[in-house]
Amino acid sequence: MTEQERRTRSTEAFFGRRKGKPLREQQVERMETVLPELKVDLASAVPADLKSLFAVPVDKIRLEIGFGGGEHLVHRARTNPTTGFIGVEPFVNSMAKLLAVVEVEGLKNIRVYDDDATQLLDWLPEGQIDQIDLLYADPWPKKKHWKRRFVSQVNLQRFHKVLKPEGIFCFASDIDTYVNWTLQHCRDHGGFEWLARNASDWLTPYEGWPGTRYEAKARREGRSSAYLTFRKR
């Protein structure tokens, strides 16, 4: 990768470690068999219509970046069977966990990508994503690491490119500095309208919100969460 490509891609490490505990035999098998079937292949030609990526008819497409334990992604896929979901998660153990649920429940409206989300964003065509979810992303709390936060002008431009006109970007976090960071970056970008009209709009979880383990941990530790919703201008 040239220095120019590095600056263009903003290739900081947005995520931490890739692996946790050793996978069990069945998890390894799914990673070898199920993952290749569901993974979006960036070496292939970009389809004219992203809906063709899914084995079932879908009328909308949502992208979730960093799905963690997969609770939110699976819940949304179950309750919105006509929406196609693309989930991005580089952490191997989390991917293995999701694949187990997808296989057991036979969810046909989920595709995945197991590497840097910026690679997928750069591959996606313009204006075909209805919604992007960035939920409890790593806040990189130390100031010297803030450049590794996923929300940046470069990545907001990627979001703006792939979202449909008036598409939605949802951001949830329990870290005040990251919430403020995101508000400021979206304001400075100029291509996103924050939809909150009063405090309850950003303190109230999204409609149909299932909760996540990260949210539960935050509440146990006394931190409240913010749920920001932006619309593409």
Salt bridges, closest charged atoms under 4 A:
GLU64 OE1 - HIS72 ND1 2.90
GLU71 OE2 - ARG213 NE 3.73
GLU103 OE1 - ARG30 NE 2.59
GLU105 OE2 - ARG78 NH2 2.54
ASP114 OD1 - LYS39 NZ 2.97
ASP115 OD1 - ARG18 NH1 3.82
ASP116 OD2 - ARG9 NH2 3.31
ASP122 OD2 - ARG9 NH1 3.33
ASP122 OD1 - ARG158 NE 2.73
ASP130 OD2 - LYS164 NZ 3.28
ASP133 OD2 - ARG62 NH2 2.85
ASP174 OD2 - ARG223 NE 2.53
ASP188 OD1 - ARG187 NE 2.98
GLU193 OE2 - ARG197 NH2 3.31
GLU193 OE1 - ARG231 NH2 3.05
GLU215 OE2 - ARG219 NH2 3.73
GLU221 OE1 - ARG223 NH1 2.63
